[in-house]
C-alpha cells in the first residue's frame, strides 16, 4: 500500500530495512531489556511440547506419582554473605549467574537467579554453595490440595520434577549452545522475566478464602519481603525498646523494593477470588500495580521450554523471586506445631532477625493497611498522609514524597546482610505491656461482626439479641458517665475541658456490622476506626488487619464451647493487639492459650454466649483491669 501510494520509495524502504536490522543486532549484542514481561512461572510440572492445552492440568497431576520417602526434616537457617550486587537480566552471551539463597524460613524462600525449565525450578549452585540451601521439601511441594491423610501428605512431598539443584556445568550443558560470538562468548537459551516475583505454590483450595488470602498469604509475604529488604534494627534503636520513640512503635521506615508480579501457580483467574470479592478488592487497593498471573500463563511457559529429546533446552530466569509454599510451611515448627498459620513462619523468622520495624503496631504491615484505608476513603488513611507520619511516603531531600514515585522497575532489590551480627539477647516480642504505651483512641468504637444472616456459625438467636442489648446499655451508661463528668468539671472550673486530657472518660460507640448490607469501602472504614472487634469465629474477623492499633485495640472471638483455632488469635498478636477467646461466659487470653479443637457444634448455628459477660469483658478491658 505504501509503494502504491508513492509515500515510500524502494530506496527509502531498503535504507529503512538496513537501519532496523542494524539496531536489532546492536540491541541483541549490547542492549538492556527495559520492560517487565507480563508472563508467568509456575512450579512442579513437566509436559511435552505437543500436549494439547486442554490436557495440561490433567497431565500435571499424573506426574505426582514419583514420591520421596525421606521423612527426616532438617531446617536450615539461611545466613548468606551480604551482597551489594544488583540483579540484572541475563543477556544472550552472558554467563549464567548462580542461584543465591537470600533468606529462608519453612515455606518462604527468597532467591536471586532462580531458573525454570519444563515446569521444574532449578537452583544452579556448585558443591560448596549448595550446602547453604535447605532441604527442598522445606521450600516447596507438589502443590496438591491438602487432606489430612497419610496418602495425601506423601503425595505433597516434592520430587525432582518440582525442584532440583544442578551444577553450573550442568546448567551450561542444558541451556548454552556451542555457538559463540567474536569474543568467544557462548550463546545461551535463557530468557529473563524482569522484575521482582511472588511465586505462590498454594492450591486454590485456600486461595478462595478471604482470611487465608489476605491474613496468611499476603500477610506473610509482606512480613518476609519487608524484613528481608529492611536494614536490621541497630543497637542504638534498641536502646529503649519499651519507649514510644523506639523503632518498634513506628509505622515509618525505609521503603523496600516493589513487588512487580504475583503468580498463582495452581489457580486460574477465578481460583483466588473469594465469593464476596474482598480478595480482589484488597489486592487492587493495596498493590495497584501488581501484575497477576495464573496457571494458564505457567502452562504457556512449560510448553515454551518443553523441547524434544536431543534438542537444546530453554529456560526462564527470575532475578528475584519469593517462593511461597503452604505445605512446606506446615513442615516447620512455628506453623506445623505451634500456630498452624503459614504466615507465622515468615513473621517469626524476621522478628528473630530483628527486621520487623514497627513490631508493636504492625508497622511492617502499615504500607498495605494504609493503602487500603486510602482506597476505601477512610479518614485514618488521609490523616496519616497529611501528617507526614505515614508508611506511604518517604523523605527525599527533606521533602515527603509518596512511595508511588518510586520507579516501577527498581533495580535495588537487595537483601542487606541477613547474617548481620545484631542479635539482641532478648528478642522483642509483642505483649500487653507494649500496647499499654500506645496512645488512647479518640473514641471507644465497638464493632460487632454479625454472622446471624450467614449459613453457619451463628449465635443462638436469643443470645445474640441479649448480647446486642447488653453492649448498647454499656455504651449508653459510659456516655452518660462522660457527660456527667464533663458537666461537673466544666461547671467547677468555668471552662471547657482541654482536648486530650486522659482523665476525661472517652466517648463510646457501638455498631452491629452486617457485611451483606455494606459496601466494601464501608466495611474498611468501619474496621479502621474500630477499637474492639467482636464476633463469632469466621472470615469477617479478617477485617482486624485494617484496625489502627492503639492502647485498647482488641479482638474478642466467640467460639462454640470447647472450640478454638489460631487464625485470629495469632494475627491479632502479630499486629500488636490483644485477643480474647470467648466461650459462653468465660474467656482466655495470651499467654493462657487454649488447644486447637473443633468439637461437634463448632460449625453449627446454636453457639451460646452470655451477653452480660461479653459487656463486662469489654468494660474491664477499657478500664485496664485485664
N, C-alpha and C positions, 0 to 999 in steps of 0.2 A: 504493500500500500504506500509506503514511503517513497519507493522508487517511482511508482506510477504517478504520484502527485508531484514529483520533482522536488520534494523537500530535502532529500539527501542524495548526493551523488555517489556513484560507485567508489570513487576515490576517497570521499569522506568516510564512507562505510568501512573501507579497508583500513584506513588510519584509525578509526574508532575501535575496530576489532583488535588491531595490533596493540593499541593502548590498553584496552581492557585486559587482554591476555597478559601483558607485562605486569599490570597491577595485581592480577591474580597470583602470578608466580612469585612476585615480591611479597605478597601477604602470606603465602604459604610458608616461604622460607624464613621470613623475619617478623611477620605480623603478630600482634597480640589480640586474641579474641576479645570482644568488647561487650558481648551480650550474654544474658543468662538464658540457657537453653531451657525452654519450658517442656522438659521431659522428665522421665522418672527412672527410679531404680527400685527394684523390689528384691525380696530375698527368696532363697531356697526353692528354686525350681530349675529344671533343665528340660527344654523342649527342642525338638528338631525343627529345622528351617521350614519344613513342609507341613507342619502340623496346622490344620485349619484353626482359625481364631476361635470358633465355637467349641473346640475340644481342648483348649489350653487349660482351663480351670480343672477339668476332669483329669487331665494328664498330671497337673500339678500335684493332686492328691495321690495319684498312683505312685509317684516317686518317693513317697514317705516310708516305704517298707524297709529300707536299709537302716537298721537301728543300731545305735551304740548301746552296749550293755553295761558300760562302766558307770558305777553309781557313786564312787567316792568323789566328794566335792572339795576342791581346794580354791579358796577365794584369795586372789592376788590383788594387793593394793597397788594401783598404778602410780608410780613416782618417777616419771621420766626426767631427763635432764632438761633444764629450762632452755627455751629456744627463742631466737629472735627472727627466724626466717619467716618471710611472708609466703603464704600459699599461692601458687600461681598455676595457670593452665599448663598442661603438657602439650608442647608443640610437636609437629611431625618428626623432627630429627632430634628431639630431646631424649636423654636417658630417662628411664622410668624411675621416678623417685620411690624410695622405700616407704612403707607404711609406718607411721608413728602412733603410738598409743599416748594420747594426751591426758585422758582421765578415765577412770573406770570404777563403777560400782555394779553389783549384780543387776543385769538388765539395762544398764545405762553405760554406754561406751562411746567415748569421743575419739574419733580418728582423724589423722591427717593422711591423705593419699590412700584412700581405700578404693579397691577395684571391684568391678563386677563383670562377669562374662558368662553368658548362657545360664543366667539365674543363680550363679554361685558368687558369693562375696569372697574376694581374695585379699589376704594380708600378705604383702611382699616384705619378707624380712630374712636376714641372714641368721646363721646359727646362734650368734650372740644376742641379736635383737629379739629373736622370737621368745627368749626366756622372759622378756618383760610383759608378754601377753598372758592374760588369764586363760583358764580352760574355755574352750569355745562354748561349752554348754552354759557358762556363766554370762555369755554375751548374746547368744541367740538361741533359736529353737526352730522347729518346722513351721511354727505359726498356726498350727491347727487349733480349732476351738477346744476349750478346756472342759474336761469332765473329770470328776474325782474318782477315777478308776485306775487300777494298775496298768491296764492296757493303754489307756489314753495318755497317761503320764509317760509311758515308754515311747509312745508314738510322737510325743512332742520333743523328745531328745534329738538334737541336731545330728546330721550326717555330713559327710564330706561334700554332698551336693548343696548344702546350705552355706557352709563357710569352710575355707581351707587356708592354711598358711603355706606359702610356697617361697622358694628362694629367689633372689634376683635373677639367677641364671635360668631358672625355670620360667620366670615371667618373660624373659627375653626369648626363650625358645617358643613360647606360646604366641607372643604379640609383637615381636620385632622381626622385620624382614632382613634378608641379606643385602637388599638394595641400599646403596649409600649415596650421599652427595659428594661434591668435590672435596669436602673436608674430611671425608671418611666416616661421617656420621650415618648410622643406620636408620632407616625409616621404620617408625613404629606404627602400629594399628590400634592406637589408644586415643579415645576422644574424651575431652574433659567436659563435665557437666558443671558449669561455673556456679559460684555462689556457695552459700552455707546451707546444708541439707539436714532436715529432721527425717529420719527413716523409721517409721513406725511399723513394727512387725506384729502388732496386736491383731487378733481376729476381730471381725465386725461384731462378734458376739458381745463385746464390751463397748465398742465404739459408739453404738447407738444409745448408750445411757449417758445422760447429762452429767451425773456425778463422775463416772469413770472417764469421760472425755475431758471435762474441764478440771475437776479436782484431783484427778490422778495423772492422766496423760500429759496435759499441758501444765499442770501444777508442778509435776516432777521435772518436765522439760525446762521450765523456766528456772527452777531451783538449780538444776545441773548446769544449764547454759550460763546463767548469771554467775554462779560460783566459779565455774571454770575460767571465765574470761574476766574475772574481777581480781584485782591485786589482793593478796592476803591482808587481813587486818593487822596492823603493826602493833608492837608493844606499847607505843605511845597512845594509840587509840584504845588500847586495852587497859590504860592506867586506871580508869574509873568505869568499869563495865556496868556498874549499877547506877550510873548517873545519866540523866536525860541528855547530857551533852555527848554521851558515848555514841559511837557509830552504830551500836546495836539498836538505838532508838530512832535512827534516821531513815527517811524514805528517799533521800537524795544520795546519789553515788555515781561514780564514773560510768558512762554508757558502755554497753557491750556491743559486739558486732551484731548486725541484724540477722534474723532468721529469714532466709530467702524462700525456702521450699519445704513443704511438708508432704511426704509420700506415705500414703496408706497402702501398704504392700498387699493386703488381703481384703481390701474393701473397694467396692465400686462407689460411685458418687452418692448413692442412697445409703450406703452402709455405715457412714459415720454421722449421718444426720438423724437426730432423735425426732420422735413424732411431734413434740411441742415446738420444735425448731430453735431451741436455745443453743445447740451446738454451733450451728452456722451463724447465729446472731453473735455469739461470743467471739468466734474466730474472725469474723469480718470486723467487729468492733475493736478487738484487742490487737490484731495483726492485719491491718487492711491491705498491706502489700504482699502478703504471703501467697505464694503460688501453691495450689493444692493439686496433687496428682494421685491417680488411683491405680488399681490393679490392671486396667486396660493399658495404661502407659507403661507399666512394668512389662507386660506381655509383649509390647512393641519392642522393648529393649532386649528381651530374651530372644525374640525372633531375629533381631538385627545382629546379635552376636552368636547365634547358633549356626556354626559352619559345618560343612561336610567333612568327614574324615580325610586327612591329608591336606586340607586347605589351611592356609594361615588363619589364626584366630583373630578375634576382635575383642576389645574390652572398653568399658566405660571407666572413667577416673573421676573420683569425687574428692576435691581438695580438702574440704572439711565436712564431716558427717557425724551426727549424733545418732547412733543406733539404739533404739528402744525396744525391748522385748519383755512382754509380760511374764512369760513362763520362766525366763532367766531370772527376773526379779524375785519370783517366788522361790528360787533356789538359794537366795541369800538369807541371812539370819534375820535382818531387820524386817523384811517383808514376810518371808515364809514362816518364821517362828514367833514374830512379835506383833506385827500390825496388820498383816495381810493387805497392805496398801503399797502398791508398786512405787508410788512417789516417795515413800519413806526411805527407800534405798538411796535415791538421789539427794534428798534433803539432808539426811543424816550424814552422808559422806561429806558433803560440802560444809555442813555445820562443824564437823570434827576437823576439817581442814581450815577452819576459821575464815571461810569465804562468804558466808551469808550475811551481807551487810543489812542492817535493819532487822535483825533477827527477832526482836521483841515486838515489832509492829508489822511484820510481813513486808519489810522494805524491799526485799528481793522480788516480791510479787507485785509491788506497787506499780511498776510501769504498765502491767496488763490491767490491774484493777482500776487505775486512774483513766486508762484509755477507754475502758467500758463505761466508767462514770460519765466521761465527757460525751461519748457517743449517745448515751441514754438521756443526756441533758440533766444529770444530777448536779445539784449546786455544789456538792463536795468537790467534783472534778474541776469546775470553774474556779472555785475558791483556791484550790491548790495552785493552779496555774497563775492566777493573778497575784498571789502572794509570793511567787517565786520558789515556794517550798514544795516542788513537785518532782516526781520521778520522770516526768515527760519533758524536762528541759535540762540543758547543760550550760555551763558558763564558759563563754568564749571571749577572751579579751575584756573581761569584766561585764559582759552583756549576756543576759539569759536568752538562749536560743532554743526553740523546740527541737526535740530529737528527730522530727520529721525532716530536718535539714541535713541529717547525716546521709551521705551518699548511699544509694541502694546497693551499689557494688563495692562495699567496703572491702579492702584487702587486708585490713588489720585484724584478721581472725587468728589471734594468737593467745595461747594459754600462757599466762605469766608465771611460770615457775611453780608447778604443782608440788615440787619437792622442797619448797622453802622451809627454812628451819624454824619458822614461827609455829610452835606447838605448845600453847599455854597448858600448864599442868592441869588446870581445871577448865574444861571446855564449857563455855557459857551455854546454859540450857534456857528453855522458855518456861518460866514459872510464874506463880501468882504474885510473888514479891516484886517481880519486874513490872507486871501490869499495874500494880498499885502506884507506881511512879508516874504513870501516864496522866495526861490532863483529863479533867472531867468532860463529859459530853455537854452540849448546850441544853439537852433535854433527855430525859429517860424515855426512849421510844421502845415499846414492846410490840414486836411483830409476830403474830401467831400465824404460821403457815398451815392453813386448814386443809385436811385431806377428806373432809366429810362428803365431798362430791366425787371423790376418786373411786376406783373399782375395789381397792383393797387397802388394808392397813388403816382402818378408821376407828375413831373412838366410839364407845357406846354413846348413843345419841344424847341420853340424859346427862352423862358425864361431861360431854362436850359443852352442852348448854350451861351446866353449873360452873364449869371452868371459865367460860367466857364471862359469865356474870360476876364471878369472884374477882377476876382481874379488873373488870370495869369498876367494881366497887373499890378495889385497891387504888386505882388511878384517881377516882373521884376523891377519895379520902386524902391522898397525898397532895393533890392540887388544892384542896381546902386548907391543909396544913400550911402549904406555901403561901396561900392568900392571907391566912390569919397572921403568919409570921411577918409578911411584908407590911400589912396594915399596922401591926403593933410597933414594928421597928421604925417605920416612916413616921408614925404619929409621935413616937418618943423623941426622935431626933429632928423632926421637922424638915426632913429632906429625903429625896429618893435614895434607896439603897444602891450602892455602887455596883456596876456591872462586873461580874467576875468574882464577887465575894463568895468564897467557898462555904461560908457559914449559912448562906441562904439556901433553903431547900430548892431543888430543881423542879421544873415543871415536868409532868408526866403525860404520856400519850399511849393509847392502845389502839392497834389496828388488827383486825382479822383479815388476812390476805387470802383471797381465793383466786389462784392463778388464772383459772378459766375466765374470770371476769376482768382481767387486767391485761394491758399491753405489756410487751417485754420491757419497754422503756419504763413503764410504771413500776414493774417488779424490781428493776435495778435501782431506781430512785428510792424505793421503799427500803431495800436492803442497805443502801449506802448510809441512810440516816438511822438505822436500827441499832439500839443498844442491847436489847435482849431479844434473841431469836428463839422462838418456841415452836415445837411441832412434833408430830409422830415421825419416827424414822422413815425417811423417804427422800426422793430426789429433790423436793422443794428446798430442803435444808442446804443444798449445794449453794444457794444464794449467800451463804455465810462468807464465801470468798470475796464478796463485794461489800462487806461491812467495813467500816472505818474504825480500826482498833482504838479504844480509849480505856479509861480506867475500869469501866464496868462492862465492857463488851463480853457477852455471854451467849452460849448456845445451850438450850435446855431441850434434850431429846427424849421423847416419851417412847417407851418400849412396852411390848406385852410382857407381863411378869416373867422373869427368868431369861428374857431375851437380851442380846447385846451384840453389836457389831462395831468395828473400829472406825468405820467410814468418817463420821463427822466428829467423833472424839479426837482422832489423830489430826484431822485437818484443822480443827479449831485451835489446838495447841500449837501446830506448826505456824500459825499466824499470830501467836501471842495472846490468844483469847481463852477464857475459861469455858469448860464444857461440863455439864451435869447430865448424867444418865438418870432417867426418872422412871420408876415403876410404881404405879398407882399412888402411893403416898410416901415413898421413900426415894432417896437418891444417893448416888456416889459420884465422886469427882477425883481427879488426879491428886495424889498418886494411888488412890484406892481404886484401881482399875478392875472392872469385872472380867470374867472369862467370856469369850465369844460363845454364843449359843443361839440356836434358832428353834425354840420349842414349838410344839403344835399350838397354833393360835397366833404365832408371830406375824403371819401374813393376813390374819383374819380381820373382821370388821367389828369385833367386840372387845376392843382394847380398853381396859378400865383406867380411870385417872381420878384422883381426888383434887378437884379444882381448888379447894381451900388450901391444900398443901402446896400446890404449884404457886399460888399467890403468895404464900408465906415464904417460900424459897426465893421468889423474886424480891420481896421486901427485905429479907435478910441479906441477900446479895448486895443490894444497893446500899444498905446500912453498913456494909463492911464486916458483917458478922461471919461470913463464910467466903 
